């Protein structure tokens, strides 16, 4: 897990290897709603952007995707526009 600061906001990148024996599932606490579908950088891989609302904290945004045998989840309590810009500009 890697934490990044973006201005005065924070987001997290979680990475793990996937294999046939392990099925990775995200548990989205609170109410989750899809707010956007975008493409990642030069690869044009399509991902969904989710807003997850929490009764005790500010809402956050999340996306997840796989690259070869690697699984990525990225989330953060940052502005939606900033989150989308970060995801659109990912390179790998």
C-alpha positions as CSV (number, residue, x, y, z in Angstrom):
1,X,0.0,0.0,0.0
2,X,1.3,3.4,-1.0
3,X,0.0,6.8,0.3
4,X,0.3,9.9,-1.8
5,X,-0.3,13.6,-1.0
6,X,-2.0,15.7,-3.6
7,X,-1.9,19.2,-2.4
8,X,-3.6,19.1,1.0
9,X,-5.5,15.9,0.0
10,X,-4.4,12.2,0.3
11,X,-5.0,9.1,-1.8
12,X,-3.9,5.5,-1.6
13,X,-2.7,3.0,-4.1
14,X,-3.1,-0.7,-3.2
15,X,-1.3,-3.3,-5.3
16,X,-1.2,-7.1,-5.1
17,X,-0.4,-10.0,-7.4
18,X,-3.4,-12.1,-8.6
19,X,-3.4,-15.7,-9.4
20,X,-6.0,-18.5,-10.0
21,X,-6.2,-19.3,-6.2
22,X,-6.9,-15.8,-5.1
23,X,-9.9,-13.8,-6.0
24,X,-9.6,-10.1,-5.1
25,X,-12.9,-8.4,-4.2
26,X,-13.3,-4.8,-3.0
27,X,-15.6,-4.2,-0.1
28,X,-17.1,-0.8,-0.5
29,X,-18.4,0.5,2.9
30,X,-21.4,2.8,2.9
31,X,-23.3,3.7,-0.2
32,X,-21.4,3.2,-3.5
33,X,-22.4,4.8,-6.7
34,X,-20.7,4.9,-10.1
35,X,-20.1,8.5,-11.0
36,X,-17.9,8.1,-14.2
37,X,-16.3,5.7,-16.6
38,X,-12.9,6.8,-18.1
39,X,-9.9,5.5,-19.9
40,X,-6.5,5.2,-18.3
41,X,-3.7,7.0,-20.2
42,X,-2.1,5.5,-23.3
43,X,-3.5,2.0,-22.8
44,X,-7.1,3.2,-23.0
45,X,-8.2,0.6,-20.4
46,X,-11.7,1.5,-19.3
47,X,-12.3,1.8,-15.6
48,X,-15.3,2.9,-13.4
49,X,-15.0,5.7,-10.9
50,X,-17.1,5.1,-7.7
51,X,-18.1,7.5,-5.0
52,X,-18.4,5.9,-1.6
53,X,-20.3,7.7,1.0
54,X,-19.7,7.2,4.7
55,X,-22.0,8.2,7.6
56,X,-19.0,9.2,9.7
57,X,-16.5,10.7,7.2
58,X,-16.4,12.6,4.0
59,X,-17.1,10.7,0.8
60,X,-14.2,9.2,-1.2
61,X,-13.6,8.1,-4.7
62,X,-12.3,4.7,-5.8
63,X,-11.4,2.7,-8.9
64,X,-9.8,-0.7,-9.5
65,X,-8.3,-2.5,-12.4
66,X,-5.8,-5.2,-13.4
67,X,-2.6,-5.1,-15.4
68,X,-1.3,-8.5,-16.5
69,X,-1.2,-10.3,-13.1
70,X,-1.3,-7.2,-10.9
71,X,-4.4,-5.9,-9.2
72,X,-4.7,-2.2,-8.3
73,X,-7.1,-0.3,-6.2
74,X,-6.8,3.5,-5.9
75,X,-8.9,5.6,-3.6
76,X,-8.9,8.9,-1.8
77,X,-10.8,11.6,-0.2
78,X,-9.9,14.2,-2.9
79,X,-12.0,16.2,-5.3
80,X,-13.6,14.1,-8.0
81,X,-12.1,16.2,-10.8
82,X,-8.6,15.7,-9.3
83,X,-9.1,12.0,-8.8
84,X,-10.3,11.6,-12.4
85,X,-7.3,13.6,-13.7
86,X,-4.9,11.3,-11.8
87,X,-6.5,8.1,-13.1
88,X,-6.6,9.4,-16.7
89,X,-2.9,10.2,-16.6
90,X,-1.7,6.9,-15.1
91,X,1.1,5.2,-17.1
92,X,2.4,1.7,-16.5
